[in-house]
Amino acid sequence: MNQTFNSGRFAALFKKHTLENYKTYFMSVGVLAGLLILFMGIASFANNGHLLLGAQEAFFIIFLLLAGCIFTSLVFADLGDKKKAIPALTLPASHFEKYLVSWLYSFLIYQLLYVGLFYLIATIVISFGHNVPGRENVLLDLFDKDRMAYIAFVLYPVLHAIILFGAIYFEKLHFIKSGFAFFIGIFLLGLINRPIISSMIDKTIVGITIFSPLEITDGKAYWEIFPPEIQKQTIGIVIVIVVVLLWISAYFRLKEKEV
């Protein structure tokens, strides 16, 4: 029998995990649904029954990322409790199978459930609103190029990989410590980014952040330089590589985990 992955053993582990946690997951979905109803309901009421696309877009991105990060930070919470860590680590399943179950729930299943829940709540809120000629209530199109809702699916893998690694690496306060480490890393990258750019350009740098357009001035004129398409593709490839490396690192960190 394959000691790394066995479909029968994985199916049994997935079923066990689902049966043990479905009540908690249903309660979490209920809380998330309540928050979406509250915020979208208030937004609709404040705008005379019209749920703006901009509001839907903001709620979609914020709640997907925030709720997803909190959920991901808790998938390995048992490892921080010695009483729970012993049975979790000694369960007759491979580390890869345990990791894969948590990855599927926190990444794939979560996103699928969230999208379905969001559109269900948005549809309900819109149904209680009213249409005004020329100002109809419409649902957010995730693939609308004029909107930025799709950015959530770009950011979530990055945040998920960071939080998942932190959930395994840190013993306690996984979400807070992972978030703190993330922002410290972004701060340090931003700190060294400007001097590097300044050393290459003989102009005054107005403002520079990672992966953003370059803003420069000579005191009289102002320029904003956008990266070429090939550079955007390169950035995308780098992000994918970083995410995959973090996922792999999280797995190997789990393999090294001891009580």
VENNOR-V80110 format. One record per backbone hydrogen bond with DSSP energy under -1.0 kcal/mol. NH is the residue of the N-H (numbers start at 1). CO is the residue of the C=O. If there is no record, write none. Layout:
NH/CO, NH/CO
This chain:
10/6, 11/7, 12/8, 13/9, 14/10, 15/11, 16/12, 17/13, 18/14, 19/15, 20/16, 21/17, 22/18, 25/21, 26/22, 27/23, 28/24, 29/25, 30/26, 31/27, 32/28, 33/29, 34/30, 35/31, 36/32, 37/33, 38/34, 39/35, 40/36, 41/37, 42/38, 43/39, 44/40, 45/41, 46/42, 48/45, 49/44, 52/50, 56/52, 57/53, 58/54, 59/55, 60/56, 61/57, 62/58, 63/59, 64/60, 65/61, 66/62, 67/63, 68/64, 69/65, 70/66, 71/67, 72/68, 73/69, 74/71, 75/72, 77/74, 79/76, 80/77, 81/78, 85/81, 86/82, 88/84, 89/85, 90/86, 93/91, 98/94, 99/95, 100/96, 101/97, 102/98, 103/99, 104/100, 105/101, 106/102, 107/103, 109/104, 110/105, 111/107, 112/108, 113/109, 114/110, 115/111, 116/112, 117/113, 118/114, 119/115, 120/116, 121/117, 122/118, 123/119, 124/120, 125/121, 126/122, 127/123, 128/124, 129/126, 132/135, 135/132, 144/141, 147/144, 151/148, 152/149, 153/150, 155/151, 156/152, 159/155, 160/156, 161/157, 162/158, 163/159, 164/160, 165/161, 166/162, 167/163, 168/164, 169/165, 170/166, 177/173, 178/174, 179/175, 180/176, 181/177, 182/178, 183/179, 184/180, 185/181, 186/182, 187/183, 188/184, 189/185, 190/186, 191/187, 192/188, 193/189, 194/190, 196/192, 197/193, 198/194, 199/195, 200/197, 201/197, 203/201, 204/217, 206/215, 212/209, 214/225, 215/207, 216/223, 217/204, 218/221, 223/216, 225/214, 232/228, 233/229, 234/230, 235/231, 236/232, 237/233, 238/234, 239/235, 240/236, 241/237, 242/238, 243/239, 244/240, 245/241, 246/242, 247/243, 248/244, 249/245, 250/246, 251/247, 252/248, 253/249, 254/250, 255/251, 256/252
